[in-house]
Amino acid sequence: MEQYDVIVIGAGNGGLAAAATLAEKGKRVILFERHNIPGGCGSSFRRGRFEFEIALHQLSHMGTPENPGPLREQFARYGILDEIDWIEIKELFRVNFPDGTGVSLPADREKCVAHLCKEFPAEAEAIKEYFKVVYDFCDESTAFAAQSAKSTGEPGALKKLIMKTGFPRIYPTLAKYALKSTQEVLDEFFKDPKLQLALSAYWCFMGMPPERFPFAILAKCTYFYTETKPHYLRGTSMMMNQAIMEAVGRMGGVVRLNCGVKRIVLENGAAVGVVDENGVEYRAKKIISNISPLTTYGALLAPEEVPESAREYLKPYTVGISALTCFIGLDCTPEEIGFTTSFTLNYESLDANKDFRDAYQLLPDHDPLVATCYTVDDPSVSPPGTSIITAGTLKYSAEWEKLTPEQYYEMKYEAGRRIVARLEKMYPGFTEHIEEMEIATPLTHMRYLNHPGGAIYGYEQDRMQSVFFFPAESKIPNLEFASGWVTSCGFGPNYQYADGVASKIAAEV
Ligand SMILES: Cc1cc2nc3c(=O)[nH]c(=O)nc-3n(C[C@H](O)[C@H](O)[C@H](O)COP(=O)(O)OP(=O)(O)OC[C@H]3O[C@@H](n4cnc5c(N)ncnc54)[C@H](O)[C@@H]3O)c2cc1C
């Protein structure tokens, strides 16, 4: 039986980073991935002459060569930094309103504040104050995290500390806003609904509408994307994940693609190994799961092996949202069709909370539409004179799961037609330039990721299920989690979190 220090289940961003860090630290690590390519959400596929990005709109935490962010340093350690062409995106995003107007936010604090003050002069003072709160909040939460890292390390320490007397004095902004929703904070600062929409656009990166989206996450997204600059990379996120996978091998780790884990082996209630889908058993001192805790406990263990404490612990958490995405290859340049900003959020009304309710419906009629034209920042992502656009909405899987195979096929293409019709209204002539189109539904994500509900951001990320309350604790000795289900979702946060988990484990095994 093969023996390792650590076994990693799943080669999504978190699994890859965990395996790379362990290999870098000289540990014997093996990584299992059920798909034939690495990356999970972070990968690509081809149709005709186009290669489509599946997930990444913007990579956070990179920073610039002059002012490197944590991810740049992590990738340098893996030896992949110079293998990839990183593309700095100059605008955070553009929000398009239903009356045809819109606002674009530069990826720079001063320029962003100045631009918004010009667009919304009546609220200039509030804009300046809001940005100060966002930055103070992030500085204080970084200081708080550093402080609590020095504390006992007891799992609930962070949660307890936040309630402690004295906390509001040391971290006043954090104490005031930590548990507020985005909508509550926007209402405190601003009157104009357009300004509110412009400043809250990152809610769509976590799949929670402003009334449920934690301000803590919005503040961090705004801060990190502005300070470390949004990035894309030449060749899709697949390039980055392929490079990390190769780094794992180069540093002595083992990667098994096309080889899912079927079962976790327990002895005396502790994880000691896994059995792969071919029935081969492997042993290790620690197991890291890059898949959901629900699937880990529910599918990789027998019901009688799952501790009651795990069921109780996960009870309050609800499975998050999935997505409905059209991947479109156009036979024209972005300028010809009117795309000027790579990442746009398009509203059907000025009430994002109301529009979001359509996420529970099958078809994408009113849901805010996220459209990314990758060719704006990098014309080489597609053949000369063409463009790649992904346009989609966030959708829960329930209605999709009710369809028969025939209905599914019909509804998938109907959904695609409706998204194209909405794009045609915004960019007249769009439809006649479509050369290739593919559609992914919540069921597609379910199939490729093996996640309940086809969830793309893990558990629902609302105030009581995220930030200070992520279900990161494992209830089985020697089993740990590193995925978007147990930390802030997204590429940057996930790579970093897994790096931390792996570093801790490396010191133990
Ligand atoms: C449409 C879309 C847009 C997004 N946009 C952005 C963005 O712009 N910026 C950003 O930062 N984030 C974005 N995200 C979110 C980001 O992609 C995810 O948060 C992140 O990729 C999740 O990574 P993960 O480590 O949790 O692994 P996942 O991507 O969930 O991968 C899990 C892996 O485990 C494998 N697996 C499952 N079961 C088994 C098993 N039994 N054995 C072995 N392997 C198994 C799966 O095949 C998969 O490869 C987006 C996601 C989507 C889908």
The ligand as an SDF file (V2000), in Angstrom:
LIG
                    3D

 53 58  0  0  0  0  0  0  0  0999 V2000
  -18.9790   31.0950  -13.3660 C   0  0  0  0  0  0  0  0  0  0  0  0
  -18.0140   31.3640  -12.2450 C   0  0  0  0  0  0  0  0  0  0  0  0
  -17.4020   32.6150  -12.1240 C   0  0  0  0  0  0  0  0  0  0  0  0
  -16.4700   32.8730  -11.1040 C   0  0  0  0  0  0  0  0  0  0  0  0
  -15.8020   34.0680  -11.0920 N   0  0  0  0  0  0  0  0  0  0  0  0
  -14.7800   34.2610  -10.2040 C   0  0  0  0  0  0  0  0  0  0  0  0
  -13.9270   35.4090  -10.2780 C   0  0  0  0  0  0  0  0  0  0  0  0
  -14.0000   36.2210  -11.1930 O   0  0  0  0  0  0  0  0  0  0  0  0
  -12.9700   35.5870   -9.3340 N   0  0  0  0  0  0  0  0  0  0  0  0
  -12.7880   34.6800   -8.3510 C   0  0  0  0  0  0  0  0  0  0  0  0
  -11.8760   34.8660   -7.5410 O   0  0  0  0  0  0  0  0  0  0  0  0
  -13.5750   33.5760   -8.2510 N   0  0  0  0  0  0  0  0  0  0  0  0
  -14.5570   33.3380   -9.1650 C   0  0  0  0  0  0  0  0  0  0  0  0
  -15.3300   32.1990   -9.1020 N   0  0  0  0  0  0  0  0  0  0  0  0
  -15.2100   31.3390   -7.9180 C   0  0  0  0  0  0  0  0  0  0  0  0
  -14.0380   30.3940   -7.9650 C   0  0  0  0  0  0  0  0  0  0  0  0
  -13.9270   29.8110   -9.2280 O   0  0  0  0  0  0  0  0  0  0  0  0
  -14.2230   29.3180   -6.9120 C   0  0  0  0  0  0  0  0  0  0  0  0
  -14.4000   29.9370   -5.6560 O   0  0  0  0  0  0  0  0  0  0  0  0
  -13.0120   28.4260   -6.7580 C   0  0  0  0  0  0  0  0  0  0  0  0
  -12.5200   28.0510   -8.0150 O   0  0  0  0  0  0  0  0  0  0  0  0
  -13.3600   27.2010   -5.9420 C   0  0  0  0  0  0  0  0  0  0  0  0
  -12.1960   26.4330   -5.7910 O   0  0  0  0  0  0  0  0  0  0  0  0
  -12.1380   25.1660   -4.8510 P   0  0  0  0  0  0  0  0  0  0  0  0
  -10.7390   25.0240   -4.3960 O   0  0  0  0  0  0  0  0  0  0  0  0
  -13.1910   25.2410   -3.8130 O   0  0  0  0  0  0  0  0  0  0  0  0
  -12.4010   23.9260   -5.8220 O   0  0  0  0  0  0  0  0  0  0  0  0
  -13.4950   23.6030   -6.9290 P   0  0  0  0  0  0  0  0  0  0  0  0
  -13.2990   24.4910   -8.0990 O   0  0  0  0  0  0  0  0  0  0  0  0
  -14.8350   23.5230   -6.3390 O   0  0  0  0  0  0  0  0  0  0  0  0
  -12.9980   22.1640   -7.3820 O   0  0  0  0  0  0  0  0  0  0  0  0
  -13.1860   20.9800   -6.6390 C   0  0  0  0  0  0  0  0  0  0  0  0
  -12.4890   19.8520   -7.3890 C   0  0  0  0  0  0  0  0  0  0  0  0
  -12.6930   18.6280   -6.6990 O   0  0  0  0  0  0  0  0  0  0  0  0
  -12.8970   17.5970   -7.6640 C   0  0  0  0  0  0  0  0  0  0  0  0
  -13.5850   16.4800   -7.0200 N   0  0  0  0  0  0  0  0  0  0  0  0
  -14.8730   16.4140   -6.6050 C   0  0  0  0  0  0  0  0  0  0  0  0
  -15.1260   15.2330   -6.0360 N   0  0  0  0  0  0  0  0  0  0  0  0
  -13.9640   14.5160   -6.0740 C   0  0  0  0  0  0  0  0  0  0  0  0
  -13.5840   13.2150   -5.6330 C   0  0  0  0  0  0  0  0  0  0  0  0
  -14.4420   12.3970   -5.0100 N   0  0  0  0  0  0  0  0  0  0  0  0
  -12.3240   12.8020   -5.8470 N   0  0  0  0  0  0  0  0  0  0  0  0
  -11.4170   13.6100   -6.4720 C   0  0  0  0  0  0  0  0  0  0  0  0
  -11.7340   14.8440   -6.9230 N   0  0  0  0  0  0  0  0  0  0  0  0
  -12.9810   15.2980   -6.7080 C   0  0  0  0  0  0  0  0  0  0  0  0
  -13.7100   18.2850   -8.7360 C   0  0  0  0  0  0  0  0  0  0  0  0
  -13.6690   17.5650   -9.9610 O   0  0  0  0  0  0  0  0  0  0  0  0
  -13.0150   19.6480   -8.8080 C   0  0  0  0  0  0  0  0  0  0  0  0
  -11.9340   19.6270   -9.6970 O   0  0  0  0  0  0  0  0  0  0  0  0
  -16.2160   31.8930  -10.1370 C   0  0  0  0  0  0  0  0  0  0  0  0
  -16.8220   30.6210  -10.2470 C   0  0  0  0  0  0  0  0  0  0  0  0
  -17.6730   30.3450  -11.3130 C   0  0  0  0  0  0  0  0  0  0  0  0
  -18.2070   28.9440  -11.5030 C   0  0  0  0  0  0  0  0  0  0  0  0
  1  2  1  0
  2  3  1  0
  2 52  2  0
  3  4  2  0
  4  5  1  0
  4 50  1  0
  5  6  2  0
  6  7  1  0
  6 13  1  0
  7  8  2  0
  7  9  1  0
  9 10  1  0
 10 11  2  0
 10 12  1  0
 12 13  2  0
 13 14  1  0
 14 15  1  0
 14 50  1  0
 15 16  1  0
 16 17  1  0
 16 18  1  0
 18 19  1  0
 18 20  1  0
 20 21  1  0
 20 22  1  0
 22 23  1  0
 23 24  1  0
 24 25  2  0
 24 26  1  0
 24 27  1  0
 27 28  1  0
 28 29  2  0
 28 30  1  0
 28 31  1  0
 31 32  1  0
 32 33  1  0
 33 34  1  0
 33 48  1  0
 34 35  1  0
 35 36  1  0
 35 46  1  0
 36 37  1  0
 36 45  1  0
 37 38  2  0
 38 39  1  0
 39 40  1  0
 39 45  2  0
 40 41  1  0
 40 42  2  0
 42 43  1  0
 43 44  2  0
 44 45  1  0
 46 47  1  0
 46 48  1  0
 48 49  1  0
 50 51  2  0
 51 52  1  0
 52 53  1  0
M  END
$$$$
